[in-house]
Amino acid sequence: MLHKKWLAVMLAVTTLSVAPAFADDDYDDDDDYRPRATQTHQAKKSQRTNSRAGLISAQQAGQNARAKLANSRVHSVEYDNDDRHGAVYEVELIKGGVKYDAKVNAKTGKVIYIKRDN
């Protein structure tokens, strides 16, 4: 009985030691083919930082929208990459208790539109 258990343990150890290791098989000598979590995080961080280079600030976008709607105040400003207009700031304005939505081109600062929020 003890002999059978020992044989089973040895068989398991032998099987595990002979099992093929998971390896990069594309023959390019680069075994580190998956980015580490820190590498991925740094890459995403640099993409976010570089994606807004050359754009106006959120504060400037709010000021431009306010200039088009007299006596209003800026409630919020959010950056968005719009399918139709590209890089834009979505600005929410309030005038006399009424909310307005504005879209400002993030590259030029030009106000694309201002409309009353429903």
C-alpha distances in whole Angstrom, upper triangle without the diagonal:
4,5,5,7,9,10,11,13,14,15,17,19,20,21,23,25,26,27,31,33,36,39,42,43,47,47,50,48,48,45,46,47,47,49,48,49,51,53,53,55,57,58,59,61,63,63,65,67,68,69,72,73,77,77,79,78,77,80,82,81,82,85,86,85,87,90,90,90,93,92,88,85,82,79,76,76,73,72,71,71,72,72,76,77,75,74,76,76,76,79,79,83,84,88,90,86,86,83,83,81,82,80,81,80,78,80,83,84,86,85,84,85,85,85,85,81,81
4,5,5,6,9,10,11,12,14,16,17,18,20,21,23,24,26,30,31,34,37,41,42,46,46,48,46,46,43,44,45,45,47,46,47,49,51,51,53,55,56,57,59,61,62,63,65,66,67,70,72,75,76,78,76,76,78,81,80,80,84,85,84,86,89,89,89,92,91,87,84,81,78,75,74,71,71,70,69,71,71,75,76,73,73,75,75,75,77,78,81,83,87,89,85,85,82,82,80,80,79,80,79,77,78,82,82,84,84,83,84,84,84,84,80,80
4,6,5,6,9,10,11,12,14,15,16,18,20,21,22,24,28,30,33,36,39,40,44,44,46,45,45,41,43,44,44,47,45,47,49,50,51,53,55,56,57,59,61,62,63,65,66,67,70,72,75,76,78,77,76,79,81,80,81,84,85,84,87,89,90,90,92,92,88,85,81,79,76,75,72,71,70,69,71,71,75,76,73,73,75,75,75,78,79,82,84,88,90,87,86,83,83,80,81,79,80,79,77,78,82,82,84,84,83,84,85,84,85,81,81
4,5,5,6,9,10,10,12,14,15,16,18,20,21,22,26,28,31,34,38,38,42,42,45,43,43,40,42,43,42,45,44,45,48,49,49,51,53,54,55,57,59,60,61,63,64,65,68,70,73,74,76,75,74,77,79,78,79,82,83,82,84,87,87,87,90,89,86,83,79,77,74,73,70,69,67,67,69,68,72,74,71,71,72,73,73,76,76,80,82,85,87,84,83,80,80,78,78,77,78,77,75,76,80,80,82,82,81,81,82,82,82,79,78
4,5,5,6,9,10,11,12,14,15,17,18,20,21,25,27,29,32,36,37,41,41,44,42,42,38,39,41,40,42,41,42,45,46,47,48,51,52,52,54,56,57,58,60,62,62,65,67,71,71,73,72,71,74,76,75,76,79,80,79,81,84,84,84,87,86,83,80,76,74,71,70,67,66,65,64,66,66,70,71,68,68,70,70,70,73,73,77,79,82,84,81,80,77,78,75,76,74,75,74,72,73,77,77,79,79,78,79,79,79,79,76,76
4,5,5,6,9,10,11,12,14,15,17,18,20,24,25,28,31,35,36,40,40,42,40,40,37,38,40,39,42,40,42,44,45,46,48,50,51,52,54,56,57,58,60,61,62,65,67,70,71,73,72,71,74,76,75,76,79,80,80,82,85,85,85,87,87,83,80,77,74,71,70,67,66,65,65,67,66,70,71,69,68,70,70,71,73,74,78,79,83,85,82,81,78,78,76,76,75,75,74,72,73,77,77,79,79,78,79,80,80,80,77,77
4,5,5,6,9,10,10,12,14,15,16,18,22,24,27,30,33,34,38,38,41,39,39,36,37,39,38,41,40,42,44,45,46,48,50,51,52,54,56,56,58,60,61,62,65,66,70,70,73,72,71,74,76,75,76,80,80,80,82,85,85,85,88,87,84,81,77,75,71,70,67,66,65,64,66,66,69,71,68,68,70,70,71,73,74,78,80,84,86,83,81,78,78,76,76,74,75,74,72,73,77,77,79,79,78,79,80,80,80,77,77
4,5,5,6,9,10,10,12,14,15,16,20,22,25,28,32,32,36,37,39,37,37,34,35,36,36,39,38,39,42,43,43,45,47,48,49,51,53,54,55,57,58,59,62,64,67,68,70,69,68,71,73,72,73,77,77,76,79,82,82,82,84,84,80,77,74,71,68,67,64,63,62,61,63,62,66,68,65,65,67,67,67,70,71,74,76,80,82,79,78,75,75,72,73,71,72,71,69,70,74,74,76,76,75,76,76,76,77,73,73
4,5,5,6,9,10,11,12,14,15,19,21,23,26,30,31,35,35,38,36,36,32,33,35,34,37,35,37,39,40,41,43,45,46,47,49,51,52,53,55,56,57,60,62,65,66,68,67,66,69,71,70,71,75,75,75,77,80,80,80,83,82,78,76,72,69,66,65,62,61,60,60,62,61,65,66,63,63,65,65,66,68,69,73,75,79,81,77,77,73,73,71,71,69,70,69,67,68,72,72,74,74,73,74,75,75,75,72,72
4,5,5,6,8,10,11,12,14,18,19,23,25,29,30,34,34,36,34,34,31,33,34,34,37,36,37,40,41,41,43,45,46,47,49,51,52,54,56,57,57,60,62,65,66,69,67,67,70,72,71,72,76,76,76,78,81,81,81,84,84,80,77,73,71,68,67,63,62,61,60,63,62,66,67,64,64,66,66,67,70,71,74,76,80,82,79,78,75,75,72,73,71,71,70,68,69,72,73,75,75,74,75,76,76,77,74,74
4,6,5,6,9,10,11,12,16,18,21,24,28,28,32,32,35,33,33,30,32,33,33,36,35,37,39,40,41,43,45,45,46,49,50,51,53,55,56,56,59,61,65,65,68,67,66,69,71,70,72,75,75,75,77,80,80,80,83,83,79,76,73,70,67,66,62,61,60,59,61,60,64,65,63,62,65,65,66,68,70,73,75,79,81,78,77,74,74,71,71,69,70,69,66,67,71,72,74,74,73,74,75,75,75,72,72
4,5,5,6,9,10,11,14,16,19,22,26,26,30,31,33,31,31,28,29,30,30,33,32,33,36,37,37,39,42,42,43,45,47,48,49,52,53,53,56,58,61,62,64,63,63,66,68,67,68,71,72,71,74,76,76,77,79,79,75,73,69,66,63,62,59,58,56,56,58,57,61,62,59,59,61,62,62,65,66,70,72,75,78,75,74,70,70,67,68,66,66,65,63,64,68,69,71,71,69,71,71,71,72,69,69
4,5,5,6,9,10,14,15,18,21,24,25,29,29,32,30,30,26,28,29,29,31,30,32,35,36,36,38,40,41,42,44,46,47,49,50,52,52,55,57,60,61,64,62,62,65,67,66,68,71,71,71,73,76,76,76,79,79,75,72,69,66,63,62,59,57,56,55,58,57,61,62,59,59,61,62,62,65,66,70,72,76,78,75,74,71,70,68,68,66,66,65,63,64,67,68,70,70,69,71,72,72,72,69,70
4,5,5,6,9,12,14,17,20,23,24,28,28,30,28,29,26,28,29,29,32,31,33,36,36,37,40,41,42,43,45,47,48,50,51,52,53,56,58,61,62,65,64,64,67,69,68,69,72,73,72,75,77,77,78,81,81,77,74,70,68,65,63,60,58,57,56,58,58,62,63,60,60,62,63,63,66,68,71,73,77,80,77,76,72,72,69,69,67,67,66,63,64,68,69,71,71,70,72,73,73,74,71,71
4,6,5,6,10,12,15,18,22,22,26,26,29,27,27,24,26,27,27,30,30,32,34,35,35,38,40,40,41,44,45,46,47,50,50,51,54,56,59,60,62,62,61,65,66,65,67,70,70,70,72,75,75,75,78,78,75,72,68,66,62,61,58,56,55,54,56,55,59,60,57,57,59,60,61,64,65,69,71,75,77,74,73,70,69,66,66,64,65,63,61,62,66,67,69,69,68,69,70,70,71,68,68
4,5,5,9,10,13,16,19,21,24,25,27,25,25,22,23,24,24,27,26,28,31,32,32,34,36,37,38,40,42,42,44,46,47,48,51,52,56,57,59,58,58,61,63,62,64,67,67,67,69,72,72,72,75,75,71,69,65,63,59,58,54,53,52,51,53,53,56,58,55,54,57,57,58,61,62,66,68,72,74,71,70,67,66,63,64,61,62,60,58,59,63,64,66,66,65,66,67,67,68,65,66
4,6,8,9,13,15,19,20,24,24,26,24,24,21,22,24,24,27,27,29,31,32,32,35,37,37,39,41,42,43,45,47,47,48,52,53,56,57,60,59,59,62,64,63,65,68,68,68,70,73,73,74,76,76,73,70,66,64,61,59,56,54,53,52,54,54,58,59,55,55,57,58,59,62,64,67,70,73,76,73,72,68,68,65,65,63,63,61,59,60,63,64,67,67,66,68,69,69,70,67,68
4,6,9,12,14,18,18,22,22,24,23,23,20,23,24,25,28,28,30,32,32,33,36,38,38,39,42,43,43,45,47,48,49,52,53,57,58,60,60,60,63,65,64,65,69,69,69,71,73,74,74,77,77,74,71,67,65,62,60,56,55,53,52,54,54,57,58,55,55,58,59,60,63,64,68,71,74,77,74,73,69,69,65,65,63,63,62,59,60,64,65,67,67,66,68,69,69,70,68,68
4,6,9,12,16,16,20,20,23,21,22,18,21,21,22,25,25,27,30,30,31,33,35,35,36,39,40,40,43,45,45,46,49,50,54,55,58,57,57,60,62,61,62,66,66,65,68,70,70,71,74,74,70,68,64,62,59,57,53,52,50,49,51,50,54,55,52,52,55,56,57,59,61,65,67,71,73,71,69,66,65,62,62,60,60,58,56,57,61,62,64,64,63,64,66,66,67,64,65
4,7,9,12,12,16,17,19,18,18,15,18,18,19,22,23,26,28,28,28,31,33,32,34,37,38,38,40,42,42,43,47,48,51,52,55,55,55,58,59,58,60,63,63,63,66,68,68,69,72,72,69,66,62,60,57,55,51,49,48,46,48,48,51,52,49,49,52,53,54,57,59,63,66,69,72,69,68,64,63,60,60,57,57,56,54,54,58,59,61,62,60,62,63,64,65,62,63
4,6,10,11,15,15,17,16,16,12,14,15,16,19,19,22,25,24,25,28,29,29,31,33,34,35,37,39,39,40,43,44,48,49,52,51,51,55,56,55,57,60,60,60,63,65,65,66,69,69,66,63,59,57,54,52,48,46,45,44,46,45,49,50,47,47,49,50,52,54,56,60,63,66,69,67,65,61,61,57,57,55,55,53,51,51,55,56,58,59,58,59,61,61,62,60,61
4,7,9,12,14,15,14,14,10,12,12,13,16,17,19,22,21,22,25,26,26,27,30,31,31,34,36,36,37,40,41,45,45,48,48,48,52,53,52,54,57,57,57,59,62,62,62,65,66,62,60,56,54,50,48,45,43,41,40,42,41,45,46,43,43,46,47,48,51,53,57,59,63,66,63,62,58,57,54,54,51,51,49,47,48,51,53,55,55,54,56,57,58,59,56,57
4,6,9,10,12,11,10,7,10,10,11,15,16,19,21,20,21,24,25,25,27,29,30,30,33,34,34,35,39,40,43,44,47,47,47,51,52,51,53,56,56,56,59,61,61,62,65,65,62,59,56,54,50,48,45,42,41,39,42,41,44,45,42,42,45,46,48,51,53,56,59,63,66,64,62,58,57,54,53,50,50,48,46,46,50,51,53,54,53,55,57,57,59,56,57
4,6,7,8,8,7,5,8,7,10,13,15,19,21,19,19,23,24,23,25,28,28,28,31,32,32,33,36,37,40,42,45,45,45,49,50,49,51,54,54,54,57,59,59,60,63,64,60,58,54,53,49,46,43,40,39,37,39,38,42,43,39,39,42,44,46,49,51,55,58,61,64,62,60,57,55,52,51,48,48,46,43,43,47,49,51,52,51,53,54,55,57,55,56
4,5,8,9,9,8,11,10,13,17,19,22,24,22,22,26,27,25,27,30,30,30,33,35,34,35,39,39,42,44,47,47,48,51,52,51,53,56,56,56,59,61,61,62,65,66,62,60,56,55,51,49,45,43,41,39,41,39,43,44,41,41,44,46,48,51,53,57,60,63,66,64,63,59,57,54,53,50,50,47,45,45,49,51,52,53,52,54,56,57,59,57,58
4,6,8,9,9,12,10,13,16,19,22,24,22,22,26,26,24,26,29,29,28,31,33,32,33,37,37,40,41,45,45,46,50,50,49,52,54,54,54,57,59,59,60,63,64,61,59,55,54,50,47,44,41,39,37,39,37,41,42,38,39,42,44,46,49,52,55,59,62,65,63,61,57,56,52,51,48,48,45,43,43,46,48,50,51,50,52,54,55,57,55,56
4,6,8,9,12,11,15,18,21,24,25,23,24,27,27,26,28,31,30,30,33,35,34,35,38,39,41,43,47,47,48,52,52,51,54,56,56,56,59,61,61,63,66,67,63,61,57,56,53,50,46,43,42,39,42,40,43,44,41,41,45,47,49,52,55,58,61,65,68,66,64,60,59,55,54,51,50,47,45,45,48,50,52,54,52,55,57,58,60,58,60
4,5,8,10,10,14,16,19,22,23,20,21,25,25,23,26,28,27,27,31,32,31,32,35,35,38,40,44,44,46,49,49,49,51,54,53,54,57,58,58,60,63,64,61,59,55,54,50,47,44,41,40,37,40,38,42,42,39,39,42,44,46,50,52,56,59,62,66,64,62,58,57,53,52,48,48,45,43,42,45,48,50,51,50,53,55,56,58,57,58
4,6,9,10,14,16,18,21,22,20,21,25,24,23,26,28,27,28,31,32,31,33,36,36,39,41,45,45,46,49,50,50,52,55,54,55,58,59,60,61,64,65,62,59,56,55,51,48,45,42,41,39,41,41,44,44,41,40,44,46,48,51,53,57,60,63,67,65,63,59,58,54,53,50,49,46,44,43,47,49,51,53,52,54,56,58,60,58,60
4,6,6,10,12,14,18,19,16,17,21,21,19,22,25,24,24,28,29,28,30,33,33,36,38,41,42,43,46,47,46,49,51,51,52,54,56,56,58,61,62,58,56,52,51,47,45,41,38,37,35,38,38,41,41,38,37,40,42,44,47,50,53,56,60,63,61,60,56,54,51,50,47,46,43,41,40,44,46,48,50,49,51,53,55,56,54,56
4,6,9,11,13,16,18,16,17,20,21,20,23,25,25,25,28,30,29,31,34,35,38,39,43,43,43,47,48,47,49,52,52,52,55,57,57,59,61,62,59,56,52,51,47,45,41,39,38,36,39,38,42,42,39,38,41,43,45,48,50,53,57,60,63,61,60,56,55,51,50,47,47,44,42,42,45,47,49,51,50,52,54,55,57,54,56
4,6,7,9,13,14,12,13,17,17,16,19,21,21,22,25,26,26,28,31,31,35,36,39,39,40,43,44,44,46,48,48,49,52,53,54,55,58,58,55,52,49,48,44,41,38,35,35,33,36,36,39,39,36,35,38,39,41,44,47,50,53,57,60,58,56,52,51,48,47,44,43,41,39,39,42,44,46,47,47,49,51,52,53,51,53
4,7,9,13,14,12,12,16,17,15,18,20,20,21,23,25,25,26,29,30,33,35,38,38,38,42,43,42,44,47,47,47,50,52,52,53,56,57,54,51,47,46,42,40,36,34,32,31,33,33,36,37,33,33,36,37,39,42,45,48,51,55,58,56,54,50,49,46,45,42,41,39,37,37,41,42,44,45,44,47,48,50,51,49,50
4,6,9,11,10,10,13,14,13,15,18,19,19,21,23,23,24,28,29,32,33,36,36,36,39,41,40,42,45,45,45,48,50,50,51,54,54,51,48,44,43,39,37,33,31,30,29,31,31,35,35,32,31,34,35,37,40,42,45,48,52,55,53,51,48,46,43,42,40,39,37,35,35,39,40,43,43,42,44,46,47,49,46,48
4,6,8,6,6,10,11,10,12,14,15,16,18,20,20,21,25,26,29,30,33,32,33,36,37,37,39,42,42,42,45,47,47,48,51,51,48,45,42,40,37,34,31,28,28,27,29,30,33,33,30,29,31,33,34,37,39,43,46,49,52,50,49,45,44,41,40,37,37,35,32,33,36,38,40,41,40,42,44,45,46,44,46
4,5,5,6,9,10,11,12,14,16,17,19,20,21,22,25,26,30,31,34,33,33,36,38,37,39,42,42,42,45,47,48,49,51,51,48,45,41,40,36,34,31,29,28,28,31,31,35,35,31,30,32,33,35,37,39,43,46,49,52,50,49,45,44,41,41,38,38,36,33,34,38,38,41,42,41,43,44,46,47,44,46
4,5,5,6,9,10,11,12,14,15,17,18,20,21,24,25,29,29,32,30,30,33,35,35,36,39,40,40,42,44,45,46,48,48,45,42,38,36,33,31,28,26,26,26,29,30,33,33,30,28,30,31,32,34,36,40,42,46,49,47,46,42,41,38,38,36,35,34,31,32,36,36,39,40,39,41,42,43,44,41,43
4,5,5,6,9,10,10,12,14,15,16,18,20,22,23,27,28,30,29,29,32,34,33,35,38,38,39,41,43,44,45,47,47,44,41,37,36,32,30,27,26,26,26,29,30,34,33,30,28,30,30,32,34,36,39,42,45,48,46,45,42,41,38,37,35,34,33,30,31,35,35,38,39,39,41,41,43,44,42,43
4,5,5,6,9,10,11,12,14,15,16,18,21,22,25,26,29,28,29,32,33,33,35,37,38,39,41,43,44,45,47,48,44,41,38,37,33,31,27,25,25,25,28,29,32,32,28,26,29,29,31,34,36,39,42,46,49,47,46,42,41,38,37,35,34,32,29,30,33,34,37,38,38,40,41,43,44,42,44
4,5,5,6,9,10,11,12,14,15,16,19,21,24,25,27,27,27,30,32,31,33,36,36,36,39,41,41,42,45,45,42,39,35,34,30,28,25,23,22,22,25,26,29,29,25,24,26,27,29,31,33,37,40,43,46,44,43,39,38,35,34,32,31,30,27,28,31,32,35,35,35,37,38,40,41,39,41
4,5,5,6,9,10,11,12,14,15,18,19,23,23,25,24,24,27,29,29,30,33,34,34,36,39,39,40,43,43,39,36,33,31,28,26,22,21,21,21,24,25,29,28,25,23,25,25,27,29,31,34,37,41,44,42,41,37,36,33,32,30,30,28,25,26,30,30,33,34,34,36,36,38,39,37,39
4,5,5,6,9,10,10,12,14,16,17,21,22,24,23,24,27,28,28,30,32,33,34,36,38,39,40,42,43,39,37,33,32,28,26,23,21,21,21,25,26,29,28,25,23,25,25,27,29,32,35,38,41,44,43,42,38,37,34,33,30,29,28,25,25,29,29,32,33,34,36,37,39,40,38,40
4,5,5,6,9,10,10,12,15,16,19,20,23,23,24,27,28,27,30,32,32,33,36,37,38,39,42,43,39,37,33,32,28,26,23,20,20,19,22,23,27,26,22,20,23,24,26,29,31,35,38,41,44,43,41,38,36,33,32,29,28,26,23,23,27,28,31,32,32,34,36,37,39,37,39
4,5,5,6,9,10,10,13,15,18,19,21,21,21,24,26,25,27,30,30,30,33,35,35,36,39,40,36,34,30,29,25,22,19,17,17,16,19,21,24,23,20,18,20,21,23,25,28,31,34,38,41,39,38,34,33,30,29,26,25,24,21,22,25,26,29,29,29,31,32,34,36,34,36
4,5,5,6,9,10,12,13,17,17,19,18,19,22,23,23,25,28,28,29,31,33,34,35,38,38,35,32,28,27,24,21,18,16,17,17,20,22,25,24,20,18,20,20,22,24,27,30,33,36,40,38,37,33,32,29,28,26,24,23,20,21,24,25,28,29,29,31,32,34,35,33,36
4,5,5,6,8,10,11,15,16,18,18,19,22,23,23,25,28,28,29,31,33,34,35,38,38,35,33,29,29,25,22,19,17,17,17,21,22,25,23,20,17,20,20,23,25,28,31,34,38,41,40,38,35,33,30,28,26,24,22,19,19,23,24,27,28,29,31,32,34,36,35,37
4,5,5,6,9,10,14,14,17,17,18,22,22,22,24,27,27,27,30,32,32,34,36,37,34,32,28,28,24,21,18,15,15,14,17,19,21,20,16,14,17,18,21,23,26,29,33,36,39,38,37,33,31,28,26,23,22,20,17,17,21,22,25,26,26,28,30,32,34,32,35
4,6,5,7,9,13,13,15,14,15,18,19,19,21,24,24,24,27,29,29,31,33,34,31,28,24,24,20,17,14,11,12,12,16,18,20,19,15,13,15,15,18,20,23,26,29,33,36,35,33,30,28,25,23,21,19,18,15,16,19,20,23,24,24,26,27,29,31,29,32
4,6,6,7,11,11,14,13,14,17,18,18,21,23,23,24,27,28,29,31,33,34,31,28,25,24,21,18,15,13,14,14,18,20,22,20,17,14,16,16,19,21,24,27,30,33,36,35,34,31,29,26,24,22,20,18,15,15,19,19,22,24,24,27,28,30,32,31,34
4,5,5,9,10,13,14,16,19,19,19,22,23,23,25,27,28,29,31,34,35,32,30,26,26,23,20,17,14,15,14,17,19,21,19,15,13,15,17,20,22,25,28,32,34,38,37,36,32,30,27,25,22,20,17,14,14,17,19,22,23,24,27,28,31,33,32,35
4,6,9,9,12,13,14,17,17,17,20,22,21,22,25,26,27,29,32,33,30,28,24,24,21,17,15,11,11,10,14,15,17,15,12,9,12,14,17,19,23,25,29,32,36,35,33,29,27,24,22,19,17,14,11,11,15,16,19,21,21,23,25,27,30,29,32
4,6,6,8,9,11,14,14,13,16,18,18,19,22,23,24,26,28,29,27,25,21,22,18,15,13,9,11,10,14,16,18,15,12,9,11,11,15,17,20,23,26,29,33,32,31,27,25,22,19,17,14,12,9,9,13,13,16,18,19,21,23,26,28,27,30
4,6,9,10,13,15,15,15,18,19,19,21,24,24,25,28,30,31,29,27,23,24,21,18,16,13,14,14,17,19,20,17,14,11,13,14,18,20,23,25,29,32,35,35,33,30,28,25,22,19,16,14,10,9,13,14,17,19,20,23,25,28,31,30,33
4,7,9,13,15,13,14,17,18,17,19,22,22,23,26,28,29,27,26,23,24,21,18,17,14,15,14,17,19,19,16,14,11,13,14,18,19,23,25,28,30,34,34,33,29,27,24,21,18,15,12,9,7,10,11,15,17,18,22,24,27,30,30,33
4,6,9,12,10,10,13,15,14,16,18,19,20,22,24,26,24,22,19,21,18,14,13,10,12,12,14,17,17,14,12,8,9,10,14,15,19,21,24,27,30,30,29,26,23,20,17,14,11,9,5,5,8,8,12,14,15,18,20,23,26,26,29
4,7,8,6,7,10,11,10,13,15,16,17,19,21,23,20,19,16,18,16,12,12,11,13,14,16,19,19,15,14,10,10,9,13,13,17,18,22,24,27,28,26,23,21,18,15,13,10,9,6,6,7,6,10,12,14,17,18,22,24,24,28
4,5,5,6,9,10,11,13,14,15,17,19,21,21,19,17,14,16,13,10,11,9,13,14,17,20,20,17,16,12,11,9,12,12,15,17,20,22,26,26,25,22,20,18,15,14,11,11,8,10,11,9,13,14,16,18,19,22,24,23,27
4,5,5,6,9,10,11,12,14,16,17,19,19,16,14,11,12,9,6,7,7,11,14,16,19,20,17,15,12,10,7,9,9,12,13,17,19,23,23,22,18,17,15,13,12,10,11,8,11,12,10,13,13,15,16,16,19,20,20,24
4,5,5,6,9,10,11,12,15,16,17,17,15,12,9,11,10,8,10,11,15,17,19,23,23,19,19,15,13,10,12,10,12,13,16,18,21,21,21,18,17,16,14,13,11,13,11,13,14,11,14,14,16,17,17,20,21,21,24
4,5,5,6,9,10,11,13,15,16,17,15,13,11,14,12,10,12,12,15,17,19,22,22,18,18,14,12,10,12,11,14,14,17,19,22,23,22,19,17,16,13,13,10,11,9,11,11,8,11,11,14,16,16,19,21,21,25
4,5,5,6,9,10,11,13,15,16,14,12,10,12,11,8,10,10,12,14,15,19,18,15,15,12,9,7,9,7,11,11,15,17,21,21,20,17,14,12,10,9,6,8,7,10,10,6,8,8,11,12,13,16,18,18,22
4,5,5,6,9,10,11,13,13,10,9,6,9,8,7,10,11,14,17,17,21,20,17,18,15,12,8,9,6,8,8,12,14,17,18,17,14,12,11,9,10,8,11,11,14,13,10,11,10,13,13,12,15,16,16,20
4,5,5,6,9,10,11,12,10,9,8,12,12,10,13,15,17,20,20,24,23,20,20,17,14,12,12,10,12,10,13,14,18,19,18,16,14,14,11,12,10,13,13,15,13,10,11,10,14,14,13,16,18,19,23
4,5,5,7,9,11,13,11,11,10,14,13,12,14,14,17,18,19,22,20,17,18,15,12,11,12,10,12,11,14,15,19,20,19,17,14,13,10,10,8,10,11,13,11,7,7,7,11,11,11,15,17,18,22
4,5,5,7,9,11,9,9,8,11,11,10,13,14,16,18,17,21,19,16,17,16,12,10,10,7,9,8,11,12,16,17,15,13,10,9,7,8,7,10,12,14,13,9,9,6,9,9,8,11,13,15,18
4,5,5,6,8,6,7,7,10,12,12,15,17,19,21,21,24,23,20,21,19,16,13,12,9,10,7,9,10,13,15,14,12,10,11,9,11,11,14,15,18,16,12,12,10,13,12,10,13,14,15,19
4,6,6,9,9,10,11,14,15,15,18,19,21,23,23,26,24,21,22,20,17,15,15,12,13,11,13,12,16,18,17,16,13,14,11,13,12,15,16,17,15,12,11,10,13,12,11,14,16,18,22
4,6,10,9,11,12,15,16,15,18,19,20,22,21,24,22,19,21,20,16,15,14,12,13,11,13,12,15,17,15,14,11,12,10,11,11,14,16,18,15,12,10,8,11,9,8,11,13,16,19
4,7,6,9,10,13,15,15,18,20,21,23,22,25,23,21,23,22,18,16,15,12,11,8,9,8,11,13,12,11,9,11,10,12,13,16,18,20,18,15,13,11,13,11,8,10,11,14,17
4,6,9,11,14,17,17,21,23,24,27,26,29,27,24,26,25,21,19,18,15,14,10,10,8,11,14,13,13,12,14,13,16,16,19,21,23,21,17,16,14,16,14,12,14,14,16,20
4,7,10,13,16,17,21,23,25,28,28,31,29,27,28,27,23,20,19,15,14,10,9,6,8,11,12,13,12,15,15,18,18,22,23,25,23,20,19,17,19,17,14,15,15,17,20
4,7,9,12,14,17,20,22,25,25,28,26,24,26,24,20,17,15,12,10,6,5,4,8,9,9,9,9,12,12,15,16,19,20,23,22,18,18,15,17,15,12,13,12,14,17
4,6,9,11,15,18,20,24,24,27,26,24,25,23,19,16,14,10,9,6,5,7,9,10,11,10,10,12,12,15,15,19,19,22,21,18,18,15,18,16,13,15,14,14,18
4,6,8,11,14,17,20,21,24,24,21,22,19,16,12,11,7,6,5,6,9,12,12,12,10,10,10,10,13,13,16,16,20,19,16,16,14,16,15,13,14,14,14,17
4,7,10,14,16,20,20,24,24,22,22,20,17,13,11,8,5,5,6,10,13,11,11,9,10,10,11,14,15,18,18,21,22,18,19,16,18,17,14,15,14,13,16
4,7,10,13,17,17,21,21,19,19,17,14,10,8,6,5,7,10,13,16,15,14,11,11,10,10,12,13,16,15,19,19,16,18,15,17,16,14,15,15,13,16
4,7,10,13,14,18,19,16,16,13,10,6,6,4,6,9,12,15,19,18,17,13,12,10,9,10,10,12,11,15,16,13,15,13,15,14,13,15,16,15,18
4,6,10,12,15,16,15,14,11,8,5,5,7,9,12,15,19,22,21,19,15,14,11,11,10,10,12,11,14,16,14,16,14,15,15,15,16,17,16,19
4,7,9,13,14,12,11,8,6,4,6,9,12,15,18,22,25,24,22,18,17,13,12,10,10,10,8,12,14,12,14,14,14,15,16,18,19,18,21
4,6,9,11,10,8,6,5,6,7,10,13,17,20,23,27,25,23,19,17,14,12,10,10,10,9,12,15,14,15,14,14,15,16,17,19,18,21
4,7,9,8,5,4,6,8,10,14,17,20,23,26,30,29,26,22,20,16,15,11,11,10,9,11,14,14,15,15,14,16,18,19,22,20,23
4,5,5,5,6,7,9,10,13,16,19,23,25,29,28,25,21,18,15,13,10,11,10,11,13,15,15,15,14,12,14,16,17,19,19,21
4,6,6,9,10,13,13,17,19,23,26,28,32,31,27,24,21,17,16,13,14,13,14,15,17,18,17,17,14,16,18,19,22,21,22
4,6,9,10,13,13,17,19,22,25,27,30,30,26,23,20,16,15,12,13,11,13,14,15,16,15,14,11,13,16,17,20,20,21
4,7,7,10,11,14,17,20,23,25,29,28,25,22,19,15,13,9,9,7,10,11,12,12,12,11,9,11,14,16,19,19,22
4,6,10,12,15,18,21,25,27,31,30,27,24,21,17,15,11,10,8,8,9,11,13,13,13,11,14,17,19,22,22,24
4,7,10,13,17,19,23,26,29,29,26,23,20,16,14,10,9,6,5,7,10,10,12,12,12,14,17,19,22,21,24
4,6,9,13,16,19,22,25,25,22,19,16,13,10,6,5,5,5,8,10,9,10,9,9,11,13,16,18,18,21
4,6,10,12,16,19,22,22,20,16,14,10,8,6,5,6,6,10,11,9,10,9,10,11,12,14,16,16,19
4,7,10,13,16,20,19,17,13,11,7,6,5,7,9,10,13,14,12,12,10,10,10,10,12,13,12,16
4,6,10,13,16,16,14,10,8,6,5,6,7,11,11,15,15,12,12,10,11,10,9,11,12,11,15
4,7,10,13,12,10,7,6,5,6,9,11,14,15,19,19,15,16,13,13,12,9,10,10,9,12
4,7,10,10,8,6,5,6,7,11,12,16,17,20,20,16,16,13,14,12,9,10,9,9,13
4,7,6,5,5,6,9,11,14,16,20,21,24,23,20,19,16,18,15,11,11,10,10,13
4,5,5,7,8,11,13,16,18,22,23,26,25,21,20,17,19,16,12,12,10,11,14
4,5,8,10,14,16,20,22,25,27,30,28,25,24,21,22,19,15,14,12,13,15
4,7,10,13,16,20,22,26,27,30,29,26,25,22,23,20,16,14,11,11,13
4,7,10,13,17,19,23,25,28,27,24,23,19,20,16,13,11,8,8,9
4,7,10,14,16,20,21,25,24,21,20,17,17,14,10,9,6,5,8
4,7,10,13,17,18,22,21,18,17,13,13,10,7,6,4,5,9
4,7,10,14,15,19,18,16,14,11,11,8,6,5,6,6,10
4,7,10,12,15,15,12,11,7,7,6,4,6,9,9,13
4,7,9,12,12,10,9,6,5,6,7,9,12,12,16
4,6,9,8,6,6,4,5,7,9,12,15,16,19
4,6,6,5,5,6,7,10,12,15,18,19,22
4,6,6,8,9,10,13,15,18,21,21,24
4,6,8,11,12,15,18,21,24,24,28
4,5,9,10,14,16,20,23,24,27
4,6,9,12,14,17,20,21,25
4,6,9,11,15,18,20,23
4,6,8,11,14,16,20
4,7,10,14,15,18
4,7,10,12,15
4,7,9,13
4,6,9
4,6
4
